Amino acid sequence: MRWRRSAISSAKPKRPRRSNALFRFGRLLRVRGESMAPCLASGELVVVREGAYESRDPRRGELAAARPASLGGRAIVKRITGVPGERVRLDGRAWALAEDEFLLLGDRREDSLDSRRLGPVTRGELLGPVWLRLWPWTVFPTGTSGAA
């Protein structure tokens, strides 16, 4: 009987193992606000492929997540509309993008906190492209002609 007690007391309870392969490929983000409507609605879950921009350049037209320093680490999801080396004119303003800067804009310009107010986003602040919408389910294309 003594061996049973020691075996039982030394056994650690097993936790369910997290085997969610999805999170090996990206970061889960919840969309807040209507700035990307109708493409993305508030409350939808998206998966961002972190590290994708280490092996390829961000493309104009694709949806991307970023953590601009001006927002204190808060993540945003916007569309890439300006790439490095371009001069962009919008709403009476002009930006000359440096070699590591991108212009991110929301699809609903009137409701969007984007590069028009925050300024250009550096490549280091980009998390990666939006790979898929988890809820409701949709896979986004990553072609050069634009996403979604």
C-alpha positions in Angstrom: 0.0 0.0 0.0 2.9 2.3 0.7 4.2 2.2 -2.9 0.7 3.2 -4.2 0.7 6.4 -2.1 4.1 7.5 -3.2 3.2 6.8 -6.9 0.0 8.7 -6.7 1.4 11.7 -4.8 4.4 12.0 -7.1 2.3 11.9 -10.3 1.7 15.3 -11.8 -1.7 16.1 -13.3 -1.5 16.3 -17.1 -2.6 19.4 -18.8 -4.2 19.2 -22.2 -1.4 19.8 -24.7 -1.8 22.8 -27.0 -1.3 21.4 -30.5 -2.8 24.3 -32.4 -0.6 24.4 -35.5 -2.3 27.6 -36.7 -0.3 29.7 -34.3 3.0 28.4 -35.6 2.2 30.3 -38.8 1.0 33.6 -37.4 -0.5 35.8 -34.8 -4.2 36.0 -34.1 -5.6 39.6 -34.1 -9.1 40.9 -33.6 -10.2 43.7 -35.9 -11.4 46.8 -34.0 -13.5 49.4 -35.7 -15.0 49.8 -39.2 -12.0 51.4 -41.0 -11.5 48.3 -43.2 -15.1 47.6 -44.1 -16.4 46.0 -46.2 -13.3 43.8 -46.4 -13.0 43.3 -42.7 -15.6 44.1 -40.1 -15.2 45.0 -36.4 -14.8 41.9 -34.3 -13.5 39.6 -37.0 -10.4 37.4 -36.2 -7.5 37.4 -38.6 -4.2 35.5 -38.7 -1.2 37.6 -39.6 1.9 35.8 -41.0 4.6 37.2 -38.8 8.1 37.0 -40.4 6.7 36.8 -43.9 8.4 40.1 -44.8 11.8 38.7 -43.8 11.7 36.6 -47.0 9.8 38.9 -49.3 8.9 42.6 -49.8 5.5 43.9 -48.7 3.2 44.5 -51.7 1.0 47.4 -52.6 -2.6 46.5 -52.1 -2.2 43.7 -49.6 -3.6 43.8 -46.1 -0.9 44.1 -43.4 -0.7 44.4 -39.7 1.6 46.9 -38.0 2.6 48.1 -34.6 3.4 51.8 -35.1 5.5 53.3 -32.4 3.1 56.3 -32.3 0.3 53.9 -31.0 2.4 52.5 -28.1 2.5 49.0 -29.4 -1.2 48.7 -30.4 -1.6 46.6 -33.6 -3.6 47.9 -36.6 -4.6 46.2 -39.8 -4.6 48.4 -42.9 -3.9 48.2 -46.7 -0.4 49.0 -48.0 -0.9 51.9 -50.5 2.6 53.3 -50.7 6.0 51.5 -50.9 9.6 52.7 -50.4 10.9 55.2 -52.8 7.5 56.6 -53.9 6.1 60.0 -53.6 2.4 59.9 -52.6 -0.1 62.7 -52.8 -3.3 62.4 -50.8 -5.8 64.9 -49.4 -3.6 67.8 -50.2 -0.6 66.3 -48.5 2.5 64.6 -49.9 4.8 62.0 -48.6 8.3 61.0 -49.9 8.7 57.5 -48.6 12.2 56.5 -47.5 13.8 53.1 -48.3 12.1 51.4 -45.3 8.8 53.3 -45.1 5.3 52.3 -46.1 2.0 54.2 -46.3 -0.9 52.2 -44.7 -4.5 53.4 -45.2 -7.9 52.1 -44.2 -10.4 51.2 -46.8 -12.9 53.6 -45.3 -10.7 56.7 -45.2 -13.2 58.9 -43.2 -13.2 56.4 -40.3 -9.5 55.3 -40.3 -6.6 55.9 -38.0 -3.9 55.4 -40.5 -0.7 56.9 -42.1 -2.5 60.2 -42.8 -2.5 60.8 -39.0 0.3 58.5 -37.8 2.8 59.0 -40.6 4.5 56.4 -42.6 5.2 53.0 -41.0 8.7 51.5 -41.1 9.5 48.0 -42.2 10.4 47.1 -38.7 6.9 48.1 -37.5 5.2 45.8 -40.0 4.1 42.5 -38.4 3.2 40.8 -41.7 0.4 40.3 -44.2 -3.1 39.2 -43.2 -3.1 35.6 -44.3 -6.7 34.5 -43.5 -9.8 35.6 -41.8 -10.4 33.0 -39.1 -14.0 34.1 -38.3 -15.8 34.2 -40.6 -13.4 31.9 -42.6 -11.6 33.3 -45.7 -8.2 32.9 -47.1 -6.7 36.1 -48.5 -4.7 36.0 -51.8 -1.1 37.4 -51.6 -0.7 38.3 -55.2 0.8 41.6 -56.4 -2.5 42.9 -57.8 -3.9 43.4 -54.3 -5.5 41.4 -51.6 -9.2 40.8 -51.0 
